Amino acid sequence: MQKLEGDGLAFIHAGGTIHRKSLQQGEVLRVDTGCLVAMTSDVDYNIEMVKGVKTALFGGEGLFLATLRGPGTVWIQSLPFSRLASKVFAAAPQRSGGGSKDEGSIAGGLFDLLGGK
């Protein structure tokens, strides 16, 4: 967790769609810990373990959720970096045996990913 305060401009990296949610007094929002981007200092923040074996195994959120209690404002992302990395890796072409002359080269891997041979 990082704290930003003061006057000025700050850039925050997030992925997918960013949704701003204003929580009313006592309103509770539970989200995957990786989806939380930012929150105002008045939001009560806690990490809780997912209840139920089926939810933990098949819910897709992992074992922990961020519990956010209002009042305050939170910003949530739809595509945390870990899921983005998984999607990129799954979409990357897989080699069967052999190798390429560019093995070990970042440029060669990027070229292959973008459709080069």
Secondary structure, DSSP 8 states (H G I E B T S, - for coil): -----SSS-------S-EEEEEE-TT-EEEEEGGGEEEE-TTSEEEEEE--SHHHHHHSSS-SEEEEEESSEEEEEESS-HHHHHHHHHHHS----SS--TTTT-HHHHHHHHTT--
